[in-house]
Amino acid sequence: MGIKEFTKELSEDGDDRLRVKINIGKGVVTDIVIQYESKIKDKWYPIVRYDCSHGFFHRDILLNTKGEKVKHPILISNLMDALTYAEQDIKDRWEWYKEKFRKGLK
């Protein structure tokens, strides 16, 4: 089984990134984690995370620094499709997710 991990910058200042972890076994994707992280006041926060950790593909959105989050099940069973969906969602909406998180800091 192989594991691929990498990050992609989302913002020009380097304070927003997409972290990806893909587990592959026998040429098939067996697990994925796609996480949007933002550096706010010199600290990194995991704002949005897609994974299969509870036996189903879902999105967790961190609402504040207390760890409160909202879990959204997503009905995609093919992990390659799920990976594509999660990455595109974060690329399209990371600024919105960041603003929502910042409102929770107040």
Buried (B, 14 or more C-beta within 10 A) or exposed (E): EEEEEEEEEBEEEEBBBBBBBBBBEEEEBBBBBBBBBBBBEEEEBBBBBBBBEEEEBBBBBBBBEEEEBEEEEBEBEEBEEBBEBBBEBBEEBBEEBBEBBBEBEE
